[in-house]
Amino acid sequence: MSKNKSIFQKKFISIPIFVIFSIWLVYFLEIRFGKNFNEYGIYPQTLTGLRGVIFSPFLHGSIEHLFSNSIPLLVMLASLYYFYEDIATKILLWGIFLTGFLTWTFARPSYHIGASGVVYFLVSFIFFSGVFRKYYRLAAVSLIVVFLYGSTVWYIFPIEEQISWEGHFSGFLVGFIFAFIFRKTGPQPEKFVFSHNPEFDNMFDEHGNFAPPIENEESEINEQPKRPED
């Protein structure tokens, strides 16, 4: 029991914190050494731009950009490992890759950086997982993050030129597809089983009215000895 608890805590706590630490470390190194790693972001439809599929979630253009992604990313990663302990890492890695690759296939010719595509993937995956499974605890977690994160859904559309709506849209779409594919895996809604007592089967009529059996009374009457006739 303690070993399983230790493994769970390692995944639930350590991995989200490690991811957040990594993206802050990259930004610190940029500031400390005066470097700009934006060229390692996703540059669509170019061979060198493919490296951004892996590196772009760790790159951010400003402290505000980094901070706005850190909190929802931490919450959604913790939710992923809490509800999907066994498959969380597989979902996360494939989600990052496919979100980045889809962005690379159709986005505008510019460097696309930031972890917001991953955030959209996680929010979409956990929200629609709750819908497909009819397990609304999952959907509630995502709705809280969406509320705190702002008008998230609108940024999957090209409403601001400086925002990579393509990355947001890609993450949202991949999360939706993953939620459907993995709808039979992981947490499921609780099913209630009611106990059954066969002794009460004959105590109600077809209309649901209480009707206790009278067989015992009839048998007692029939079993009374007959008086001899004169």
C-alpha positions, 0 to 999 in steps of 0.5 A: 500500500505504501509503495503504491502511494509513494508511486502515485505521489511521485507522479501526481506531484513530482511530474507537474512540478518538474514540467513547470520548473523546466519551462521556468528554467529555460526562460531564466537561462535566456535572461541570464545569458542574453539568449533568445531561443524562439528560433527553436519554436515551431516554424510551419512547413519547414524541416528545421521548424519540426524541432519546435514540436518538441521544444516549443512548449518550453519557450515563452516570449515574456514573463507574462506569457510564462506566468499565464501558462504556468498555473493552468498547466500545473493544475491540468497536469495534476488533474491528468495524473490524478484521474489517469495515473496509468496512462497519463504519461502516454497521453501527455507525450502523444498530446504534445507531439500531435498538437505540435505537429498539427500546428506545423502542418497549417499554421502561419509562417512564424515562430510558434512558441509557448505551452498554451497549446498543451494547456488547451489539449489538457483542458479539452481532453479532461473536459470531453472525457467527463462528457463522453463518460458522463463523469462530471467530476472531470468536466467540473475540474476543466470548467474551473480552469477555463473560468480562471484562465479566461475566455479560453475557447475564443482563442482557438479562433484568429481574434488576435494576430499575436496569439497562436490560435493555430496552436490553441486549435490544434491542442483543443482538437487533439484533446477532443479526439483523445477523449473519444479514443480513451473514453473506455480507459481510466475513471468511469462513473460510479454504478450503484447496485441495490440489494434485493430481498425476494421476501418482499416480492409478493408484498406489492401488487402490479400498481405498487400498492402494499398488499401483504399475502393472505395465504397463511390466514386462508390455510389456517381457516381451512385447516380448522377441524370440521364439526361432526354432523348430527 
